[in-house]
Amino acid sequence: ISAGGVAVGAWPRLAMEASELWVGFVGAGRMAGGLVRGLLQAGKVPASNILASAPSDKNLDAWRELGCRTTHCNLEVVHRSTLVFLATKPHILPGVLEEIRPAVGPHHTVVSLVAGVTIQTLQRLLPPWTKVLRIMPNLPCVVQAGAMVFSRGSNAGDEEATLLKNLLSSCGLCEEVPESYIDIHTGLSGSGVAYVYLFAEALAEGAVKMGMPGALASRIAAQTLLGAAKMLLETGEHPAKLRGDVCTPGGTTIYALHQLEKGALRATVMDAVEAATNRACDMAKD
């Protein structure tokens, strides 16, 4: 029996009964907070079954307001959880892994949210039997509209992958991918949220320039992005097809698109994804 009161080897039952799943977060920053809010809003895990650690109360106060348990001790999280999320800063993680390594047992599943730290590194710094998975979420997990990818280590099987996917699907789109895609996902979606915010801001400011009040313009811009994204997902059509559907000969849209093409919007966005992906790859080498 683990310190959390969950029997070793109880994963089949845990996968079915969220109330029996004890979840720990080592690190309680923004990304971990977004993930836990998604889990709680979807009712996947009771707040009382979640324990988070951080060096100070700066971030933990928000977790306590959600009903989660908190501690300043990373080892306590491992002792009292069976599914452990690592959510520290990359430069802090090696020291944290050295600290918790003695407490990690065969009944644990360890899931890393840490950017730039490979599965190979995680497996090297944890006991050889550890079931390791690596996920890369994005901030909209907080509103259950995230985009996440995950990869599994050599000891993590279908059971662990299914459990993780079932949990994370409450936070948005969740896909299992080869680990080499994770850095690309960072450039596309992790950082991509900021590109969309910048575009939304520009859309709204364009409307303000033409005389619309700013608050109204921002709401309409946001709804426009939401509707366009929903159509992409629900129709399965290529973006170019849907774009073409909006363009009527000699109409307003084609005049606007001509301006975007003159500004090299597509090439600039592609460059942005490339730059963020390369930076993610560089972080893994540091």
C-alpha positions as a Markdown table, in Angstrom:
| # | Residue | x | y | z |
|---|---|---|---|---|
| 1 | Ile | 0.0 | 0.0 | 0.0 |
| 2 | Ser | 1.3 | 3.4 | -0.9 |
| 3 | Ala | 1.2 | 6.4 | 1.5 |
| 4 | Gly | -1.8 | 7.6 | -0.4 |
| 5 | Gly | -3.7 | 4.5 | 0.6 |
| 6 | Val | -3.8 | 3.1 | -2.9 |
| 7 | Ala | -2.8 | -0.5 | -3.5 |
| 8 | Val | 0.3 | -1.2 | -5.6 |
| 9 | Gly | -0.7 | -2.7 | -8.9 |
| 10 | Ala | -4.2 | -1.2 | -8.8 |
| 11 | Trp | -4.0 | 0.5 | -12.1 |
| 12 | Pro | -6.9 | -1.3 | -13.8 |
| 13 | Arg | -9.2 | -0.1 | -11.0 |
| 14 | Leu | -7.6 | 3.4 | -11.0 |
| 15 | Ala | -8.3 | 3.8 | -14.7 |
| 16 | Met | -12.0 | 3.3 | -14.1 |
| 17 | Glu | -12.5 | 5.0 | -10.8 |
| 18 | Ala | -11.3 | 8.6 | -10.8 |
| 19 | Ser | -12.2 | 8.9 | -7.1 |
| 20 | Glu | -9.5 | 6.3 | -6.3 |
| 21 | Leu | -6.8 | 8.0 | -8.3 |
| 22 | Trp | -4.3 | 10.0 | -6.3 |
| 23 | Val | -2.7 | 12.7 | -8.4 |
| 24 | Gly | 0.4 | 14.7 | -7.4 |
| 25 | Phe | 2.0 | 17.8 | -8.9 |
| 26 | Val | 5.6 | 18.6 | -8.3 |
| 27 | Gly | 5.5 | 22.3 | -9.2 |
| 28 | Ala | 2.4 | 24.4 | -9.1 |
| 29 | Gly | 2.9 | 27.1 | -11.8 |
| 30 | Arg | 0.7 | 28.4 | -14.6 |
| 31 | Met | 0.8 | 25.3 | -16.8 |
| 32 | Ala | 0.1 | 22.9 | -14.0 |
| 33 | Gly | -2.7 | 25.1 | -12.7 |
| 34 | Gly | -4.3 | 25.2 | -16.2 |
| 35 | Leu | -4.2 | 21.4 | -16.3 |
| 36 | Val | -5.6 | 20.9 | -12.9 |
| 37 | Arg | -8.5 | 23.3 | -13.5 |
| 38 | Gly | -9.4 | 21.3 | -16.6 |
| 39 | Leu | -9.4 | 18.1 | -14.6 |
| 40 | Leu | -11.5 | 19.6 | -11.9 |
| 41 | Gln | -14.0 | 21.3 | -14.2 |
| 42 | Ala | -14.5 | 18.0 | -16.0 |
| 43 | Gly | -14.9 | 16.1 | -12.7 |
| 44 | Lys | -12.1 | 13.7 | -13.6 |
| 45 | Val | -10.5 | 13.7 | -10.2 |
| 46 | Pro | -11.8 | 15.0 | -6.9 |
| 47 | Ala | -9.9 | 18.0 | -5.6 |
| 48 | Ser | -9.2 | 16.2 | -2.3 |
| 49 | Asn | -7.3 | 13.6 | -4.3 |
| 50 | Ile | -4.8 | 16.1 | -5.7 |
| 51 | Leu | -1.7 | 17.2 | -3.9 |
| 52 | Ala | 0.7 | 19.9 | -5.2 |
| 53 | Ser | 4.1 | 21.1 | -4.0 |
| 54 | Ala | 6.0 | 24.3 | -4.4 |
| 55 | Pro | 8.8 | 26.1 | -2.5 |
| 56 | Ser | 6.5 | 28.9 | -1.3 |
| 57 | Asp | 2.8 | 29.7 | -0.9 |
| 58 | Lys | 2.9 | 32.1 | -3.9 |
| 59 | Asn | 1.3 | 29.6 | -6.3 |
| 60 | Leu | -0.2 | 27.2 | -3.7 |
| 61 | Asp | -2.9 | 29.6 | -2.5 |
| 62 | Ala | -4.8 | 29.3 | -5.7 |
| 63 | Trp | -4.6 | 25.5 | -5.5 |
| 64 | Arg | -6.0 | 25.6 | -1.9 |
| 65 | Glu | -8.9 | 27.7 | -3.2 |
| 66 | Leu | -9.7 | 25.0 | -5.7 |
| 67 | Gly | -9.9 | 22.5 | -2.8 |
| 68 | Cys | -6.6 | 20.7 | -3.5 |
| 69 | Arg | -4.1 | 19.7 | -0.8 |
| 70 | Thr | -0.7 | 21.5 | -0.8 |
| 71 | Thr | 2.7 | 21.0 | 0.7 |
| 72 | His | 6.2 | 22.4 | 0.5 |
| 73 | Cys | 7.7 | 18.9 | 0.3 |
| 74 | Asn | 8.2 | 17.2 | -3.0 |
| 75 | Leu | 8.8 | 13.8 | -1.4 |
| 76 | Glu | 5.4 | 14.0 | 0.2 |
| 77 | Val | 3.8 | 14.4 | -3.2 |
| 78 | Val | 5.4 | 11.2 | -4.4 |
| 79 | His | 4.6 | 9.3 | -1.2 |
| 80 | Arg | 0.9 | 10.2 | -1.4 |
| 81 | Ser | 0.3 | 9.9 | -5.1 |
| 82 | Thr | 0.4 | 7.2 | -7.8 |
| 83 | Leu | 0.2 | 9.5 | -10.8 |
| 84 | Val | 2.9 | 12.2 | -10.4 |
| 85 | Phe | 3.1 | 15.2 | -12.8 |
| 86 | Leu | 6.5 | 17.0 | -12.9 |
| 87 | Ala | 5.8 | 20.7 | -13.6 |
| 88 | Thr | 9.0 | 22.5 | -12.5 |
| 89 | Lys | 11.3 | 24.9 | -14.5 |
| 90 | Pro | 13.7 | 23.0 | -16.7 |
| 91 | His | 16.8 | 24.0 | -14.8 |
| 92 | Ile | 15.3 | 22.9 | -11.5 |
| 93 | Leu | 14.2 | 19.4 | -12.7 |
| 94 | Pro | 17.5 | 17.5 | -12.3 |
| 95 | Gly | 17.7 | 18.4 | -8.7 |
| 96 | Val | 14.1 | 17.6 | -8.1 |
| 97 | Leu | 14.5 | 14.1 | -9.7 |
| 98 | Glu | 17.5 | 13.4 | -7.5 |
| 99 | Glu | 15.4 | 14.3 | -4.5 |
| 100 | Ile | 12.4 | 12.2 | -5.3 |
| 101 | Arg | 14.2 | 9.3 | -6.9 |
| 102 | Pro | 14.4 | 7.2 | -3.7 |
| 103 | Ala | 10.6 | 7.4 | -3.2 |
| 104 | Val | 9.6 | 6.4 | -6.8 |
| 105 | Gly | 8.3 | 2.8 | -6.9 |
| 106 | Pro | 7.0 | 0.4 | -9.5 |
| 107 | His | 3.4 | 1.6 | -8.7 |
| 108 | His | 4.1 | 5.1 | -9.8 |
| 109 | Thr | 3.5 | 6.7 | -13.2 |
| 110 | Val | 5.5 | 9.8 | -13.7 |
| 111 | Val | 4.4 | 12.4 | -16.3 |
| 112 | Ser | 6.6 | 15.3 | -17.2 |
| 113 | Leu | 5.3 | 18.7 | -18.4 |
| 114 | Val | 8.8 | 20.2 | -18.4 |
| 115 | Ala | 9.9 | 21.7 | -21.7 |
| 116 | Gly | 13.1 | 20.6 | -23.2 |
| 117 | Val | 13.7 | 17.5 | -21.0 |
| 118 | Thr | 13.6 | 14.3 | -23.0 |
| 119 | Ile | 12.2 | 10.9 | -22.0 |
| 120 | Gln | 15.7 | 9.5 | -22.2 |
| 121 | Thr | 16.9 | 12.1 | -19.6 |
| 122 | Leu | 13.9 | 11.4 | -17.4 |
| 123 | Gln | 14.5 | 7.6 | -17.5 |
| 124 | Arg | 18.2 | 8.1 | -16.7 |
| 125 | Leu | 17.5 | 10.2 | -13.7 |
| 126 | Leu | 14.7 | 8.0 | -12.3 |
| 127 | Pro | 14.8 | 4.3 | -11.2 |
| 128 | Pro | 15.1 | 2.0 | -14.2 |
| 129 | Trp | 11.6 | 0.5 | -13.8 |
| 130 | Thr | 9.8 | 3.9 | -13.8 |
| 131 | Lys | 6.8 | 4.3 | -16.1 |
| 132 | Val | 7.6 | 7.7 | -17.7 |
| 133 | Leu | 5.4 | 9.7 | -20.1 |
| 134 | Arg | 6.1 | 13.2 | -21.4 |
| 135 | Ile | 3.3 | 15.6 | -22.3 |
| 136 | Met | 3.2 | 19.1 | -23.8 |
| 137 | Pro | 0.0 | 21.0 | -23.0 |
| 138 | Asn | -0.9 | 24.6 | -23.8 |
| 139 | Leu | -2.6 | 27.3 | -21.8 |
| 140 | Pro | -6.2 | 26.9 | -23.0 |
| 141 | Cys | -6.3 | 23.6 | -21.0 |
| 142 | Val | -7.7 | 26.0 | -18.3 |
| 143 | Val | -10.9 | 26.4 | -20.3 |
| 144 | Gln | -11.0 | 22.7 | -21.4 |
| 145 | Ala | -9.9 | 23.7 | -25.0 |
| 146 | Gly | -6.3 | 22.8 | -24.9 |
| 147 | Ala | -4.2 | 21.1 | -27.5 |
| 148 | Met | -1.9 | 18.4 | -26.0 |
| 149 | Val | 0.5 | 15.8 | -27.2 |
| 150 | Phe | 2.2 | 13.0 | -25.2 |
| 151 | Ser | 4.8 | 10.3 | -25.7 |
| 152 | Arg | 5.6 | 7.3 | -23.6 |
| 153 | Gly | 8.8 | 5.9 | -22.3 |
| 154 | Ser | 10.0 | 2.3 | -22.7 |
| 155 | Asn | 8.3 | 1.1 | -19.5 |
| 156 | Ala | 4.9 | 2.9 | -20.0 |
| 157 | Gly | 2.4 | 0.6 | -21.6 |
| 158 | Asp | -1.1 | 0.9 | -23.1 |
| 159 | Glu | -2.7 | 1.1 | -19.7 |
| 160 | Glu | -0.7 | 4.2 | -18.6 |
| 161 | Ala | -1.2 | 5.8 | -22.0 |
| 162 | Thr | -4.9 | 5.2 | -21.9 |
| 163 | Leu | -5.3 | 6.5 | -18.4 |
| 164 | Leu | -3.3 | 9.7 | -19.3 |
| 165 | Lys | -5.3 | 10.3 | -22.5 |
| 166 | Asn | -8.6 | 9.8 | -20.7 |
| 167 | Leu | -7.6 | 12.4 | -18.1 |
| 168 | Leu | -6.1 | 14.9 | -20.5 |
| 169 | Ser | -9.0 | 14.6 | -23.0 |
| 170 | Ser | -11.0 | 16.5 | -20.4 |
| 171 | Cys | -8.7 | 19.5 | -21.1 |
| 172 | Gly | -9.1 | 19.5 | -24.9 |
| 173 | Leu | -7.6 | 17.7 | -27.9 |
| 174 | Cys | -5.0 | 15.1 | -26.8 |
| 175 | Glu | -2.9 | 13.0 | -29.2 |
| 176 | Glu | -0.2 | 10.4 | -28.7 |
| 177 | Val | 2.8 | 11.2 | -30.9 |
| 178 | Pro | 6.4 | 10.3 | -31.4 |
| 179 | Glu | 8.6 | 12.3 | -29.1 |
| 180 | Ser | 10.2 | 14.1 | -32.0 |
| 181 | Tyr | 6.9 | 15.9 | -32.6 |
| 182 | Ile | 6.8 | 17.5 | -29.1 |
| 183 | Asp | 9.2 | 20.3 | -30.0 |
| 184 | Ile | 7.1 | 21.0 | -33.1 |
| 185 | His | 3.9 | 21.0 | -31.0 |
| 186 | Thr | 5.6 | 23.6 | -28.8 |
| 187 | Gly | 6.2 | 25.8 | -31.8 |
| 188 | Leu | 2.8 | 25.2 | -33.3 |
| 189 | Ser | 0.5 | 25.2 | -30.3 |
| 190 | Gly | 2.3 | 25.9 | -27.0 |
| 191 | Ser | 3.7 | 29.1 | -28.4 |
| 192 | Gly | 1.0 | 29.3 | -31.1 |
| 193 | Val | -1.6 | 30.5 | -28.6 |
| 194 | Ala | 0.4 | 33.8 | -28.4 |
| 195 | Tyr | 0.4 | 34.2 | -32.1 |
| 196 | Val | -3.4 | 33.9 | -32.1 |
| 197 | Tyr | -3.7 | 36.5 | -29.4 |
| 198 | Leu | -1.6 | 38.8 | -31.4 |
| 199 | Phe | -3.8 | 38.2 | -34.5 |
| 200 | Ala | -7.0 | 38.7 | -32.4 |
| 201 | Glu | -5.6 | 42.0 | -31.1 |
| 202 | Ala | -4.8 | 43.2 | -34.6 |
| 203 | Leu | -8.3 | 42.2 | -35.9 |
| 204 | Ala | -9.9 | 44.2 | -33.1 |
| 205 | Glu | -7.6 | 47.2 | -33.5 |
| 206 | Gly | -8.5 | 47.2 | -37.2 |
| 207 | Ala | -12.2 | 47.5 | -36.3 |
| 208 | Val | -11.4 | 50.2 | -33.7 |
| 209 | Lys | -9.6 | 52.1 | -36.5 |
| 210 | Met | -12.8 | 52.0 | -38.6 |
| 211 | Gly | -14.9 | 53.3 | -35.7 |
| 212 | Met | -16.1 | 50.3 | -33.6 |
| 213 | Pro | -15.8 | 50.4 | -29.8 |
| 214 | Gly | -12.8 | 48.4 | -28.5 |
| 215 | Ala | -14.6 | 46.0 | -26.2 |
| 216 | Leu | -17.2 | 45.1 | -28.8 |
| 217 | Ala | -14.4 | 44.6 | -31.4 |
| 218 | Ser | -12.5 | 42.3 | -29.1 |
| 219 | Arg | -15.5 | 40.1 | -28.4 |
| 220 | Ile | -16.3 | 39.8 | -32.1 |
| 221 | Ala | -12.7 | 39.0 | -33.0 |
| 222 | Ala | -12.6 | 36.3 | -30.3 |
| 223 | Gln | -15.9 | 34.8 | -31.6 |
| 224 | Thr | -14.6 | 34.9 | -35.2 |
| 225 | Leu | -11.5 | 32.9 | -34.2 |
| 226 | Leu | -13.6 | 30.4 | -32.2 |
| 227 | Gly | -16.1 | 29.9 | -35.0 |
| 228 | Ala | -13.4 | 29.5 | -37.6 |
| 229 | Ala | -11.5 | 26.9 | -35.5 |
| 230 | Lys | -14.7 | 25.0 | -34.8 |
| 231 | Met | -15.5 | 24.8 | -38.5 |
| 232 | Leu | -12.0 | 23.5 | -39.2 |
| 233 | Leu | -12.4 | 20.7 | -36.6 |
| 234 | Glu | -16.0 | 19.8 | -37.3 |
| 235 | Thr | -15.8 | 19.8 | -41.1 |
| 236 | Gly | -12.3 | 18.3 | -41.5 |
| 237 | Glu | -11.8 | 20.5 | -44.5 |
| 238 | His | -8.5 | 22.0 | -45.5 |
| 239 | Pro | -8.1 | 25.6 | -44.4 |
| 240 | Ala | -7.6 | 26.7 | -48.0 |
| 241 | Lys | -11.0 | 25.2 | -49.0 |
| 242 | Leu | -12.8 | 27.0 | -46.2 |
| 243 | Arg | -10.9 | 30.2 | -47.0 |
| 244 | Gly | -12.0 | 29.9 | -50.6 |
| 245 | Asp | -15.6 | 29.4 | -49.6 |
| 246 | Val | -15.6 | 32.9 | -48.0 |
| 247 | Cys | -14.1 | 34.6 | -51.0 |
| 248 | Thr | -16.6 | 35.9 | -53.6 |
| 249 | Pro | -15.3 | 37.3 | -56.9 |
| 250 | Gly | -14.6 | 41.0 | -56.4 |
| 251 | Gly | -15.8 | 40.9 | -52.8 |
| 252 | Thr | -14.5 | 42.3 | -49.6 |
| 253 | Thr | -12.6 | 39.2 | -48.5 |
| 254 | Ile | -10.3 | 38.8 | -51.5 |
| 255 | Tyr | -9.4 | 42.5 | -51.2 |
| 256 | Ala | -8.4 | 41.9 | -47.6 |
| 257 | Leu | -6.5 | 38.7 | -48.3 |
| 258 | His | -4.5 | 40.5 | -51.0 |
| 259 | Gln | -3.3 | 42.9 | -48.2 |
| 260 | Leu | -2.4 | 39.9 | -46.0 |
| 261 | Glu | -0.4 | 38.3 | -48.8 |
| 262 | Lys | 1.4 | 41.6 | -49.5 |
| 263 | Gly | 2.4 | 41.6 | -45.8 |
| 264 | Ala | 3.7 | 38.0 | -46.1 |
| 265 | Leu | 1.4 | 36.7 | -43.3 |
| 266 | Arg | 1.7 | 33.0 | -44.2 |
| 267 | Ala | 5.5 | 33.1 | -44.5 |
| 268 | Thr | 5.9 | 35.1 | -41.3 |
| 269 | Val | 3.7 | 32.7 | -39.3 |
| 270 | Met | 5.6 | 29.7 | -40.8 |
| 271 | Asp | 8.9 | 31.4 | -39.7 |
| 272 | Ala | 7.4 | 31.9 | -36.2 |
| 273 | Val | 6.6 | 28.2 | -35.9 |
| 274 | Glu | 10.1 | 27.3 | -37.1 |
| 275 | Ala | 11.8 | 29.8 | -34.7 |
| 276 | Ala | 9.8 | 28.5 | -31.7 |
| 277 | Thr | 10.4 | 24.8 | -32.6 |
| 278 | Asn | 14.2 | 25.4 | -33.0 |
| 279 | Arg | 14.3 | 27.2 | -29.7 |
| 280 | Ala | 12.5 | 24.2 | -28.1 |
| 281 | Cys | 15.1 | 21.9 | -29.6 |
| 282 | Asp | 18.0 | 24.2 | -28.3 |
| 283 | Met | 16.5 | 24.1 | -24.8 |
| 284 | Ala | 16.7 | 20.3 | -24.9 |
| 285 | Lys | 20.5 | 20.5 | -25.7 |
| 286 | Asp | 21.3 | 23.1 | -23.0 |
